[in-house]
Amino acid sequence: MIGEENIPNTPFIIASKHQSIWDTIFFTAYFSDAAMVLKKILIYLPAYGWHAVKAKMIWVDRKAKGKALKQLLKMAKECSSNNRPIVIFPEGTRVNVGEKGDYKSGCFALYKYLDIPCVPVALNSGLYWQTKGYGREEGTIKVKFLKGIEPGLPKKNFQSLLEDRIETASEELLINKNNEILLIFLLSKSDNAISKKTEKRKKIECLFMDKFSSMENESINPVKPNDNINITLILSIEFHQFFKYSMVNLYNFLLIY
């Protein structure tokens, strides 16, 4: 942990680099009452979503656009009034280590509306935790709290300063004591990891396709009024078809997110 002296005693916003699932776990553990800004879809995930709702996290429906911004500010204002630190990932989603995402305007909206300091955070969790997945490597993750941005800056200046501080510090965390870029070690494994993930996904999909192929073939035949057929069986076949595709899509979602 680096730069803890930069964390203010008054209400503040944490704007962090986002490289893996580890990041969300860390901030909710480090700050006992943190209010995390989340995508709305996450609140529907079993266990995690229930916890997010109970802990009064700030969830945003991106499809709602203007309405989503109003909800974000309303919920954030309540959290700030209760002295809860607000944690947001300005890039909006996880980004591969060594890469820069598109910094969204949500962080500035919070900064301007709440009129409180914003503390940029750099980290290197993507070196040891997969960005899109659950694979992990041994190593020490570093988190660096950077000098806070005091309220009052216009949007252009704020965005430029936020991006520069986070990206510069994040790049520095990819270099070890011997001035060796740790990212090279990660990239050497990336091709192999991707091919393994693709192969595993194909095996899962084939498993579901083979499991329900016979039922699928039966359901293609149209039901005639005079057929002596068990309607319950037909409904069961249709349910299994729905279940098959739902499970494949769920598996793909877990891999992609």
C-alpha positions as CSV (number, residue, x, y, z in Angstrom):
1,M,0.0,0.0,0.0
2,I,1.5,3.3,-1.1
3,G,0.3,6.9,-0.4
4,E,-2.2,6.3,2.4
5,E,-1.4,9.8,3.6
6,N,-3.3,11.1,0.6
7,I,-6.6,9.8,1.9
8,P,-8.5,12.8,3.4
9,N,-10.5,12.7,6.6
10,T,-13.4,14.5,5.0
11,P,-15.8,13.0,2.4
12,F,-14.0,12.1,-0.8
13,I,-14.2,10.2,-4.1
14,I,-11.8,7.3,-5.1
15,A,-11.2,7.2,-8.8
16,S,-9.3,4.0,-9.5
17,K,-7.7,2.1,-12.3
18,H,-9.7,-1.2,-12.9
19,Q,-7.9,-4.3,-14.1
20,S,-9.5,-7.2,-12.3
21,I,-12.3,-8.4,-9.9
22,W,-9.7,-8.1,-7.1
23,D,-10.1,-4.3,-7.3
24,T,-13.8,-4.4,-6.2
25,I,-13.0,-6.8,-3.4
26,F,-10.1,-4.7,-2.2
27,F,-11.9,-1.4,-1.9
28,T,-14.9,-2.8,-0.1
29,A,-12.5,-4.5,2.4
30,Y,-10.1,-1.5,2.8
31,F,-12.9,1.0,3.4
32,S,-15.4,-0.5,5.8
33,D,-18.3,1.6,4.5
34,A,-17.4,2.3,0.9
35,A,-20.1,3.1,-1.6
36,M,-19.1,1.4,-4.9
37,V,-20.5,2.7,-8.2
38,L,-21.7,-0.5,-10.1
39,K,-23.4,-1.4,-13.3
40,K,-27.0,-2.3,-12.6
41,I,-26.7,-5.7,-14.1
42,L,-24.4,-6.7,-11.2
43,I,-27.1,-6.4,-8.6
44,Y,-28.9,-9.4,-10.2
45,L,-26.0,-11.7,-9.6
46,P,-26.6,-14.2,-6.8
47,A,-24.9,-13.4,-3.5
48,Y,-22.8,-10.5,-4.8
49,G,-25.9,-8.6,-6.0
50,W,-27.7,-9.2,-2.8
51,H,-24.8,-7.9,-0.8
52,A,-24.5,-4.8,-3.1
53,V,-28.1,-3.9,-2.5
54,K,-27.9,-4.5,1.3
55,A,-24.7,-2.5,1.5
56,K,-26.4,0.4,-0.4
57,M,-24.0,0.5,-3.2
58,I,-24.6,3.0,-6.0
59,W,-25.9,1.1,-9.1
60,V,-26.2,2.7,-12.5
61,D,-28.4,1.7,-15.5
62,R,-26.3,2.8,-18.4
63,K,-29.2,2.4,-20.8
64,A,-31.2,5.1,-19.0
65,K,-28.6,7.8,-19.9
66,G,-29.8,11.1,-18.4
67,K,-32.0,9.4,-15.9
68,A,-29.0,7.3,-14.8
69,L,-26.9,10.3,-14.1
70,K,-29.6,11.9,-11.9
71,Q,-29.9,8.6,-10.0
72,L,-26.1,8.4,-9.6
73,L,-25.9,11.9,-8.2
74,K,-28.8,11.4,-5.9
75,M,-27.5,8.2,-4.4
76,A,-23.9,9.6,-4.2
77,K,-25.2,12.7,-2.4
78,E,-26.8,10.5,0.3
79,C,-23.6,8.5,0.7
80,S,-21.4,11.5,0.9
81,S,-23.7,13.1,3.6
82,N,-23.1,9.9,5.6
83,N,-19.3,10.3,5.3
84,R,-19.1,7.2,3.1
85,P,-16.2,7.2,0.6
86,I,-17.4,6.8,-3.0
87,V,-15.5,4.4,-5.2
88,I,-15.7,4.7,-9.0
89,F,-13.8,3.2,-11.9
90,P,-13.6,6.1,-14.4
91,E,-13.0,3.8,-17.4
92,G,-16.3,2.1,-16.7
93,T,-15.1,-1.5,-17.0
94,R,-12.0,-3.7,-16.5
95,V,-9.1,-2.9,-18.8
96,N,-6.1,-5.1,-19.6
97,V,-2.9,-4.3,-17.8
98,G,-0.8,-1.9,-19.7
99,E,-3.8,-0.5,-21.7
100,K,-5.8,2.7,-21.3
101,G,-9.6,2.7,-21.5
102,D,-12.0,5.5,-22.4
103,Y,-12.4,7.7,-19.3
104,K,-16.1,8.4,-18.8
105,S,-17.6,11.7,-17.6
106,G,-19.4,10.1,-14.5
107,C,-16.5,10.7,-12.2
108,F,-16.4,14.4,-13.1
109,A,-20.1,14.7,-12.5
110,L,-19.6,13.3,-9.0
111,Y,-16.6,15.6,-8.4
112,K,-18.5,18.7,-9.5
113,Y,-21.9,18.0,-7.9
114,L,-20.6,16.8,-4.6
115,D,-17.8,19.5,-4.5
116,I,-15.4,17.1,-2.7
117,P,-11.8,16.0,-3.4
118,C,-11.1,13.1,-5.8
119,V,-8.3,10.8,-5.0
120,P,-6.9,9.0,-8.1
121,V,-5.6,5.4,-7.5
122,A,-3.2,3.4,-9.5
123,L,-2.7,-0.4,-9.2
124,N,-1.3,-3.4,-10.9
125,S,-3.8,-6.2,-10.0
126,G,-4.0,-7.2,-13.7
127,L,-0.5,-8.7,-13.5
128,Y,-1.7,-11.4,-11.1
129,W,-5.5,-11.6,-11.6
130,Q,-7.0,-12.1,-15.1
131,T,-8.9,-9.1,-16.4
132,K,-11.7,-11.1,-17.9
133,G,-11.8,-14.3,-15.9
134,Y,-10.8,-15.8,-12.6
135,G,-7.2,-17.0,-13.3
136,R,-4.5,-15.9,-10.8
137,E,-0.8,-15.8,-10.5
138,E,1.5,-15.6,-7.5
139,G,2.7,-12.1,-6.7
140,T,2.2,-8.9,-4.7
141,I,-0.4,-6.5,-5.9
142,K,0.4,-2.8,-5.4
143,V,-2.1,-0.1,-4.8
144,K,-1.1,3.6,-4.8
145,F,-3.3,6.4,-3.5
146,L,-2.2,9.5,-5.4
147,K,-2.4,13.2,-4.5
148,G,-6.0,14.3,-4.4
149,I,-7.6,16.7,-6.9
150,E,-9.2,19.5,-4.9
151,P,-12.7,20.6,-6.0
152,G,-13.2,23.5,-8.4
153,L,-11.5,22.5,-11.6
154,P,-13.4,22.7,-15.0
155,K,-14.1,19.4,-16.7
156,K,-11.3,19.5,-19.3
157,N,-8.6,20.2,-16.6
158,F,-10.0,17.6,-14.3
159,Q,-10.2,14.9,-16.9
160,S,-6.7,15.6,-18.1
161,L,-5.2,15.6,-14.6
162,L,-7.1,12.5,-13.5
163,E,-6.1,10.4,-16.5
164,D,-2.4,11.6,-16.4
165,R,-2.0,10.8,-12.7
166,I,-3.7,7.4,-12.9
167,E,-2.0,6.2,-16.2
168,T,1.5,7.5,-15.3
169,A,1.5,5.9,-11.8
170,S,-0.1,2.6,-13.2
171,E,2.7,2.3,-15.7
172,E,5.3,2.8,-13.0
173,L,3.8,-0.1,-11.0
174,L,4.6,-2.4,-13.9
175,I,8.3,-1.9,-13.4
176,N,10.2,-3.9,-10.7
177,K,13.3,-3.0,-8.6
178,N,15.6,-4.1,-11.5
179,N,13.8,-1.8,-13.9
180,E,12.3,-4.8,-15.7
181,I,8.9,-4.4,-17.1
182,L,6.7,-7.0,-15.5
183,L,4.1,-6.7,-18.3
184,I,6.4,-8.7,-20.6
185,F,6.0,-11.7,-18.3
186,L,2.3,-11.4,-18.5
187,L,2.1,-11.0,-22.3
188,S,4.3,-14.1,-22.8
189,K,1.4,-16.1,-21.2
190,S,-1.5,-14.3,-22.8
191,D,-1.7,-16.3,-26.1
192,N,-1.6,-19.6,-24.3
193,A,-4.3,-18.4,-21.8
194,I,-6.6,-17.2,-24.5
195,S,-6.3,-20.5,-26.5
196,K,-7.1,-22.5,-23.3
197,K,-10.1,-20.4,-22.5
198,T,-11.4,-20.7,-26.1
199,E,-10.9,-24.5,-26.0
200,K,-12.7,-24.8,-22.7
201,R,-15.6,-22.7,-23.9
202,K,-16.0,-25.0,-27.0
203,K,-16.0,-28.1,-24.8
204,I,-18.8,-26.6,-22.5
205,E,-20.9,-25.6,-25.5
206,C,-20.5,-29.1,-27.1
207,L,-21.4,-30.7,-23.8
208,F,-24.8,-28.8,-23.7
209,M,-25.4,-29.3,-27.4
210,D,-24.9,-33.1,-27.2
211,K,-26.8,-33.4,-24.0
212,F,-30.0,-31.9,-25.4
213,S,-29.7,-32.7,-29.1
214,S,-32.2,-35.5,-29.1
215,M,-34.8,-33.4,-27.3
216,E,-34.2,-30.6,-29.8
217,N,-34.8,-32.8,-32.7
218,E,-38.1,-34.0,-31.2
219,S,-39.3,-30.5,-30.6
220,I,-38.9,-29.5,-34.2
221,N,-41.7,-31.8,-35.3
222,P,-45.0,-29.9,-35.3
223,V,-47.8,-31.0,-33.0
224,K,-51.0,-32.0,-34.8
225,P,-54.4,-31.9,-33.2
226,N,-55.0,-35.6,-33.7
227,D,-51.5,-36.7,-32.6
228,N,-51.6,-38.9,-29.5
229,I,-48.8,-37.0,-27.8
230,N,-48.1,-36.1,-24.3
231,I,-48.2,-32.2,-24.1
232,T,-46.3,-32.3,-20.8
233,L,-43.4,-34.0,-22.6
234,I,-43.4,-31.2,-25.3
235,L,-43.3,-28.5,-22.7
236,S,-40.5,-30.4,-20.9
237,I,-38.5,-30.5,-24.2
238,E,-39.1,-26.7,-24.7
239,F,-37.9,-26.0,-21.2
240,H,-34.7,-28.0,-21.7
241,Q,-34.1,-26.1,-24.9
242,F,-34.4,-22.8,-23.0
243,F,-32.2,-24.1,-20.2
244,K,-29.5,-25.3,-22.6
245,Y,-29.1,-21.9,-24.3
246,S,-29.5,-20.0,-21.0
247,M,-26.6,-22.0,-19.4
248,V,-24.4,-21.5,-22.4
249,N,-25.0,-17.8,-22.4
250,L,-24.5,-17.6,-18.7
251,Y,-21.1,-19.3,-19.0
252,N,-20.1,-16.9,-21.9
253,F,-21.2,-13.9,-19.7
254,L,-19.0,-15.1,-16.8
255,L,-16.0,-15.4,-19.2
256,I,-16.5,-12.1,-20.9
257,Y,-17.3,-9.8,-18.0
